[in-house]
Amino acid sequence: MLARRKSEGFNLAFLDIMSCGLGAVVLVFMLVKHNVKDSTIEIDKLQNDIYELEQTRAATISQLTDTQQQLEAAIAQQSQRQSTLDSVQSLLQQQQTSVQETAGKVEAIKSSIKGIKVEKKADLVESPVINEENYLLGLKVEGSRIAILLDASASMTDEKLIDIIKTKSGSQSNKQQAKKWLRTKEIVKWLLARLPSNSEVVVIGFNEQAIHLGKQGWNQASDQQTVPAILASVNKLIPEGATNLQIALQQVSKLSPTDIYVITDGLPTKGESSYKSLNPFASCGSLTGTSKTISGECRVKLFQQSIKDSFVPGPTVNTILLPIEGDPDAVNQFWYWTAATGGLLISPASNWP
């Protein structure tokens, strides 16, 4: 009985041992199987991590390359800017040097100018009644024999025809004090103030007649009595009547001047030729005695005929043409005449002289 119980006990222990061993084997297999799967997953994760790191590395290298290129470009640009700055500074230094040299020259010129003694012109006739300050650019009073022809007709009192007509019916004092006539006398003074001292002068006023102003014939510009005498005669003139340029030309041509200065405001309205016998004037009634008015076309013809009949070529003619209403052809005709002699036509501003 005892032996049987011992045999059963042994068998049970053996089975337990076998069962434990089998369980251990199973556990080992399970562990091995479990570890294999885990290793594959870990490898995949590692490969993914390696791939991501490679991508990050490539991106970092690319970014680093771009940064390096930008840095090199910035360095090159900075170098270029520095070079430009150096050039500008060099140019600025040169200009500063040039400015300093110029300033030195200017100061030297100023010093030399201050040391120059300005002598008064010997060819300027002085008069206490003449304003010497106002000059007219381009017009010079020159020549050895200077003739001034002064238009003293009624139109020299004003610019507008209606005002000229009103002044005609006024007193002689009103005519002499007319604004345009006062300006005309100032122009005469301006010319007389600039006579060369070694020249001779004659002033002829003309309307329907011609009259010598001052002493008869040529007057020495250097004579202290010449200018006052002429101005005294001018002040006595009364602007009235028609404009007869031809009679003034006939007078001045006898004197053989070298230069003529004409002060007028338009084309002539009267002449000395036998116009009835001249075919171009058949329709000009004012010249043939059948009309009191003269047209612009007839005034042009009259001017051209006056020059043709009475102007002796030789002297230089300069004209100071004052404004007047209703005589648009005057500028052209006087310009042709003065230009042909080498002279000037001046139509000055209203504030001159």
HUPESUL-V696801 format. One record per backbone hydrogen bond with DSSP energy under -0.5 kcal/mol. NH is the residue of the N-H (numbers start at 0). CO is the residue of the C=O. E is the energy in kcal/mol with one decimal. If there is no record, write none. Layout:
BEGIN
nh & co & e
NH & CO & E
NH & CO & E
END
This chain:
BEGIN
nh & co & e
4 & 0 & -1.9
5 & 1 & -1.8
6 & 2 & -1.9
7 & 3 & -2.0
8 & 4 & -2.0
9 & 5 & -2.0
10 & 6 & -2.0
11 & 7 & -2.2
12 & 8 & -1.9
13 & 9 & -2.5
14 & 10 & -2.5
15 & 11 & -2.1
16 & 12 & -2.2
17 & 13 & -2.8
18 & 14 & -3.1
19 & 15 & -2.5
20 & 16 & -2.6
21 & 17 & -3.4
22 & 18 & -2.7
23 & 19 & -2.4
24 & 20 & -2.9
25 & 21 & -3.0
26 & 22 & -2.7
27 & 23 & -2.8
28 & 24 & -2.9
29 & 25 & -2.7
30 & 26 & -3.0
31 & 27 & -3.1
32 & 28 & -2.9
33 & 29 & -2.8
34 & 30 & -2.6
35 & 31 & -2.0
36 & 32 & -1.8
37 & 33 & -1.9
38 & 34 & -2.1
39 & 35 & -1.7
40 & 36 & -1.9
41 & 37 & -2.1
42 & 38 & -2.3
43 & 39 & -2.4
44 & 40 & -2.6
45 & 41 & -2.6
46 & 42 & -3.0
47 & 43 & -2.7
48 & 44 & -2.7
49 & 45 & -2.9
50 & 46 & -2.6
51 & 47 & -2.8
52 & 48 & -2.6
53 & 49 & -2.4
54 & 50 & -2.6
55 & 51 & -2.9
56 & 52 & -2.9
57 & 53 & -2.9
58 & 54 & -2.8
59 & 55 & -2.8
60 & 56 & -2.8
61 & 57 & -2.6
62 & 58 & -2.8
63 & 59 & -2.6
64 & 60 & -2.4
65 & 61 & -2.5
66 & 62 & -2.7
67 & 63 & -2.4
68 & 64 & -2.5
69 & 65 & -2.8
70 & 66 & -2.6
71 & 67 & -2.5
72 & 68 & -2.8
73 & 69 & -2.8
74 & 70 & -2.3
75 & 71 & -2.4
76 & 72 & -2.9
77 & 73 & -2.7
78 & 74 & -2.2
79 & 75 & -2.4
80 & 76 & -2.9
81 & 77 & -2.4
82 & 78 & -2.2
83 & 79 & -2.8
84 & 80 & -3.0
85 & 81 & -2.4
86 & 82 & -2.2
87 & 83 & -2.9
88 & 84 & -2.7
89 & 85 & -2.2
90 & 86 & -2.8
91 & 87 & -3.1
92 & 88 & -2.3
93 & 89 & -2.1
94 & 90 & -2.7
95 & 91 & -2.7
96 & 92 & -2.1
97 & 93 & -2.6
98 & 94 & -3.2
99 & 95 & -2.4
100 & 96 & -2.3
101 & 97 & -3.0
102 & 98 & -3.1
103 & 99 & -2.0
104 & 100 & -2.2
105 & 101 & -3.1
106 & 102 & -2.5
107 & 103 & -2.0
108 & 104 & -2.8
109 & 105 & -3.0
110 & 106 & -2.4
111 & 107 & -2.3
112 & 108 & -2.9
113 & 109 & -2.6
114 & 110 & -1.1
115 & 112 & -1.5
117 & 115 & -0.7
118 & 116 & -0.6
123 & 120 & -0.8
124 & 122 & -0.6
124 & 194 & -0.7
129 & 126 & -1.6
131 & 129 & -0.6
134 & 132 & -0.6
136 & 134 & -0.6
138 & 135 & -1.1
139 & 137 & -0.6
141 & 139 & -0.8
145 & 199 & -3.1
146 & 144 & -0.5
146 & 258 & -2.8
147 & 201 & -2.9
148 & 146 & -0.5
148 & 260 & -2.8
149 & 147 & -0.6
149 & 203 & -2.8
150 & 148 & -0.6
150 & 262 & -2.7
151 & 149 & -0.5
151 & 205 & -3.3
153 & 240 & -2.4
155 & 152 & -1.5
156 & 153 & -1.4
157 & 154 & -0.9
163 & 159 & -2.0
164 & 160 & -2.4
165 & 161 & -1.7
166 & 162 & -2.3
167 & 163 & -1.9
168 & 164 & -1.2
169 & 166 & -1.3
174 & 170 & -1.7
175 & 171 & -2.1
176 & 172 & -1.5
177 & 174 & -1.0
179 & 156 & -1.2
181 & 177 & -2.3
182 & 178 & -1.9
183 & 179 & -2.1
184 & 180 & -2.1
185 & 181 & -1.5
186 & 182 & -1.8
187 & 183 & -1.8
188 & 184 & -2.1
189 & 185 & -2.3
190 & 186 & -2.3
191 & 187 & -2.5
192 & 188 & -2.2
193 & 190 & -1.2
194 & 191 & -1.3
198 & 195 & -2.0
199 & 143 & -2.4
200 & 218 & -2.7
201 & 145 & -2.0
202 & 212 & -0.6
203 & 147 & -3.0
204 & 202 & -0.5
204 & 210 & -2.7
205 & 149 & -2.7
206 & 208 & -2.2
210 & 204 & -2.8
212 & 202 & -3.1
218 & 200 & -1.9
220 & 198 & -2.5
221 & 196 & -0.5
222 & 219 & -1.1
225 & 222 & -1.6
226 & 222 & -0.6
227 & 223 & -0.5
228 & 224 & -1.7
229 & 225 & -2.2
230 & 226 & -2.6
231 & 227 & -2.1
232 & 228 & -1.7
233 & 229 & -2.4
234 & 230 & -2.2
235 & 231 & -0.7
235 & 232 & -0.6
236 & 232 & -0.7
236 & 233 & -1.0
239 & 151 & -1.8
239 & 237 & -0.9
243 & 206 & -2.2
243 & 241 & -0.7
244 & 242 & -0.7
245 & 269 & -0.5
247 & 243 & -0.9
248 & 244 & -2.2
249 & 245 & -2.3
250 & 246 & -1.5
251 & 247 & -2.5
252 & 248 & -2.2
253 & 249 & -0.7
253 & 250 & -0.6
254 & 251 & -1.3
255 & 252 & -0.7
256 & 251 & -0.5
257 & 144 & -2.0
258 & 144 & -2.1
259 & 315 & -3.2
260 & 146 & -3.0
261 & 259 & -0.5
261 & 317 & -2.9
262 & 148 & -3.1
262 & 260 & -0.5
263 & 261 & -0.6
263 & 319 & -1.8
268 & 242 & -2.1
269 & 242 & -1.9
274 & 272 & -1.6
276 & 273 & -1.1
277 & 274 & -1.2
278 & 276 & -0.6
280 & 277 & -1.6
281 & 278 & -1.9
283 & 280 & -1.2
284 & 282 & -1.2
286 & 283 & -1.3
287 & 283 & -0.9
288 & 284 & -0.9
289 & 284 & -2.2
290 & 284 & -1.2
298 & 294 & -2.0
299 & 295 & -1.8
300 & 296 & -2.0
301 & 297 & -2.6
302 & 298 & -2.4
303 & 299 & -2.4
304 & 300 & -2.4
305 & 301 & -2.3
306 & 302 & -2.2
307 & 303 & -2.1
308 & 304 & -2.6
309 & 305 & -2.3
310 & 306 & -1.6
311 & 309 & -0.6
312 & 310 & -0.7
313 & 314 & -0.5
314 & 311 & -0.7
315 & 257 & -2.2
317 & 259 & -3.0
317 & 315 & -0.5
318 & 343 & -2.7
319 & 261 & -3.2
320 & 318 & -0.7
320 & 345 & -2.9
321 & 263 & -2.9
321 & 319 & -0.7
324 & 158 & -2.9
326 & 323 & -0.7
329 & 326 & -1.2
332 & 328 & -2.2
333 & 329 & -2.6
334 & 330 & -2.1
335 & 331 & -2.5
336 & 332 & -1.9
337 & 333 & -2.8
338 & 334 & -2.9
339 & 335 & -1.7
340 & 336 & -0.8
340 & 337 & -0.7
341 & 337 & -0.5
341 & 338 & -1.0
342 & 337 & -3.0
345 & 318 & -3.4
345 & 343 & -0.5
347 & 345 & -0.5
351 & 348 & -1.8
END
